[in-house]
């Protein structure tokens, strides 16, 4: 049986991909999606069909518009309101967008919902409010932090996940989902975490600096035009190194603001390791001054294709938009491997319900 899903705050559709694509999960069909990022919606439609809207979710949640019926609603309300990078979290309206999310859960008749967000959600007052509203709608909930690398993603991205199911029909699922991969330090029988080399080691050096129109696996594998100063800096950072290695080797090439900041920022101007998963890929991964985004051995930042692979997107996934818009879609996505792990929990819930009815 194929189950119907709605994806709210869908972005490019990383979590949807984890649910619908058999390489990650499978057994689900996307029937509706909404996001206010037009380029992301174009990407979503290119991959999942013409049933996505670029619109304000609150209008649909509060109005009389028909919401498609679905078995499950998934989504990640914008996370900046909970992020540690946001120093003015109090009063941030983005913290409240779980409310229209649950309104649509109710309107759609969904039997399961999944909210994905930054780790800070599980330390916030909003978690209590979400659980209270879910309880009023007849849902039991579980929540935990999930590490994408534990489920086959070549990235140590850690996310908060809340899953809710109708208590009248289902019992508690296996949650968090059982890992499929493990850190090599754990001496587990599971396959080791996937590494940067596993994900991008077979890619050639990038060609050009623009998105190429020819449809190929490497259409996002383009470089940048760094200055000579940047190139000199790149060469002084070893594999796994960072701004402190640059400062030690050539203080005259190091920005004074970095020299004055003697602590923190160990990923700043950092180079990835071949034999580890990548750090969290954010929206400005093409700027080494924003994090550990230098290629393990080449003297350049990672490309859009490399970032997409480190997120877990297959090469045949189609991205739409400008270079900056696509980078934002990649950095904001749910790793499809993580989405697939969540989808297996959801399928366990729904299949359990079918078994009860059959009995």
N, C-alpha and C positions, 0 to 999 in steps of 0.2 A: 504494500500500500504506500502511496505517496502522500505526504502530509503538506499542508499549505502553510506558508510562512509569510509574515509581514515584517519588513525591516524598516525601523524608524531611525532617523539620523544615520542613514545607511552609508553615507560616504560612497566610496567606489564599490563597496560590496564585499569586503574581505570576509566578514562573518557569513554572509549569504553563500559565498563560494564554499566555505567549509561545510555548509549544510547540503548544498545541492550537488556538488561535484563528488563523484565516487572516489576520486583520488584522496579525498579528505574524510568524507562522511557519506553523503548520499541519502536518498530516500525522501527528499523534501523538494517542494516546488515553490518558487517565489511568485507571489500573486500581487504584491503591492509593496512599494517602497517610497520613502519621502526624505528629502534633505533640502537644505536651503543653498547648497553649493551647486550651481548650474553645471559646471564642468564635471563634478562627481556624478551627477545624475546622468549626464551623457555617457560617462563610462559605465555606469550601472546598466543602462539600457542596451549598450553595445554588447554586454555580456549575458544579460538575463532576460531581455525582452522589453517591450514598450509599455511598461506598467508602472513607471516610476515618475514621481512628481517633484519639481523644484518649487517648494512652497513652504509656508509657515505651518508647522505641525499644530500649533495652538489653535489656528483657525479650524482645522479639521477635527481637532479633539473637542472643541466647544460648540461647533456649529451643528447644523442638521444634515450635513453631507453624508452620503452613504459610505460606510467603511466596509470593504470586503470582509467576508467571513473567513476566518483562518483558524488553524489548529494551534499556532504558536506565533507570538510576537517577540522579535529580537531587536536589540539596538543598544547604542551607546550614547545617551544624552551627552551633549558637549561637556568635556571634562575639565575645562580650565577653572571652573568654580571650585573644584576640589583639589586642583594641582598644587603641589608644593612650590611650583614656579610662580604661582599667583599669590603675591604677598597681601592682596586686598580681598581675601575670600569672603569676608562678612558682607552680606547684602548683595552678593553677586547673583543676578537673576538666573544665570546658567545653572545654579544649584537646584533650581526649582523645576527644571524641564522633565524630571521624572513624573511630574503630575500629569501632563498631557499624554505621556507614554502610557501610564496606567489607565487613563481615560479611554485610549484606543484599545488597550487590552480588553476592557469591558465591552466596548462597542463591537469589537470584532468577534466576540464569543470565544476567544482563545482559551485553551485549556492549560497552556503552559506559557510562561514568559521568561525571557533572559535579559538582564541588564548587565552590560559590560562597561567598566569605567576604570579610572586610575585608582591606585591603591588607597588614596585618601578617602574614598567614599566609605570604606568600612570603618573609618575612624570619625565619621561625621554624624551630626544630629540627624541628617537626612536619612541615614540608614534606618533609624528608629521610625521615622515618618513613613518611609517606603514600606516597611514591614507592617505597620499599623494599617495602611491603606490596602495592602495586599490581603491582610487578614479580613478586612471588611468586605472585600470582594470574593472571599471564599478560598483564598490561596494559602497554602503552607509554603514556607520559603527556607532555603538554605543559601549560604554565601561563604565564599572563601577567596583567597588569593591563588591564582593559577599562574604558573611559569611556562611561557610558550615553549621553551627548550625541552621541557618534560614531555611534550606531545609532538615532537618532530620538527619544530621550527628552528632554524639555525640562528636563533636570537634569544637573548636572556630578557625578554620583555615580560614584566610581571603585571598582571591586571586583576582588578576586583571583579568578581562575577557573582551575581545574584540570580538564582533560579527559583521560580515559583510554579506550583502545580495545584490544580483544583483538588482540594482535600476530599471532596465527596466522591471522587472517582479513582484517585490514585494514592498509593503510599509512597514513602520517601525513596528516592532513587539512590544509586551509588554516586555520591558526590562528596568531594571533588572526583572527577573522572580518574580512573587508574592511569598512571603514566605509561607511555609507550617507549620512552627513552630516559636515560639517567646520566648524571654527571659521572665522568670517568673516575672521580674521587670516591664514588660510593661503592665501587666493586660489585655492581649489580649484574644480574644475568640479562638485564635489558640492553638493547643496543645503546651505545654511547650517544650523547648529545651530538647532533649534526653541527658541523663546523663551518666557518667562513670558507675554507677550502672546498668542502663538500658542495657548497652552494654556488660559488663563483670561480672556482679554480680552473675551469675549462674555458672561460671566456677569453677571447683575444684582447689585445689593447684596443681601447675605443678609437673610433674614427670620427673626426669632425667635432663640431660644437653645437649642432642643431639636431632636432628630432628629424630623422629621415622619413620621407614619405613612403618608401618601399616597405611593405609589410614583411617583416622577417623577425626571427627571434631576437635580433639585436637592434631593433628600431629605437630603443631607448638607451643604447650603449654608445653615448656620445660624451666627449670630454668638455673641458672648459678652457679658458685662455688665461691661466694664472700669470701674474707678473714675474719678472726675474727674481725679485726679492722673495716672493712666495715659493718659487722653485728651490731657492737656496735653503729656505727654512725646511721644506719638505724633506730634503736630502739628509738633514741633520737629526731627524726623528727615526729611531730604529723601530723594528717590529715590536709592538706592544708599548712603545715609548709615548711621550707626551710633551707638553710645553716645558717641563722641567729639564728634559734632555736637550731641548733647543737652547734653553737658557744656559745650561752648563757648557755646551759646546761653543756657543757664539752669543754671548750676552749683547753684543753690539747689533745683532739681528733680531733681538727679542723686544717686543713692544714694552715700553716702560710700565704700563699698567699691569702687565703680567709679572714683571720683576717686583713691583711693589706688593703684589698679592702673593704672599709667601706660603699660603696654605690653600687647601681645597682645589677643586677644578682638575682632578687627576685625569679626566678624559679630554680636557681642553687641548685642542691641536694634537689629539692622540692618533696613533696608528693601530689598526686592528691586528689581531693575531690570526694566523692561518689555522691553528689547531684548536681554536675555541669558537663557540658561537659569537655572533656580533653582539655589541651592546644594543640597547633600544634604538631603533631607527626613528628619528623624529623628522619633522617637516623640512628642516634646513640641513639635511645630511650632506648636501653639496658644498657646505661651508665648513672647512676643518676647524675654524675658530669657534664653532658651535659645539664641538664634541669630538668623539673618537671616530672620525670618518675618513681618515687617510687609508688608502689601500695598503694591505699588509707589506707589499714589496715595491709596488710602482709608486713613483713620486707624484701623486695626484690624489684628489678626493675620489671616493667611490662614485660610480655613475648611477643614473636613474635605473638602468637595468640591474645593476648589482644590488642596489637598495631594494628593488622589487623582489629579487630572488632571496635576499636576506629576510624579507618579510614573509616569504613563502609563496608569492604569486608565480604561477607557471608562466613560461614565455609566451604562451598563446592567449594570455589574458590581455584584453585590449584597453589601453588607457587613452582618454580623450582630454584635450586641453593644452595649455601652454606648459613650458618646462616647470614654471613655479607652481601652476595648478596641479600638475601631475605629481610633483614632489610632495605637495600638501596631501594629496589623496593617499600616497604610499605611506607617509609618516603617520597619518591619522587612522590607518586601517587596523582592523583586527587580523592578526596572522591567520590565514586560512587553516593551518594545522590546529591552532587553538580552537577555531570555530568548529572544526570537525570533531574534536574531542568533546566539545559541549553538545554537538548534535547527537552524539551517541548516547549521552545521558538523557536528552530529550526523547530520543527514540525509545529508550528503555521505559520511560514513563508512559508514552503513548501506546506502545505494544503491550505493556502490562494491562492497560485499560481495555484493549481489544480482547485480550485473553479472558479477562473477567466477564466481559459481555458474552463471549462465546460459551463460557461455562454456565 
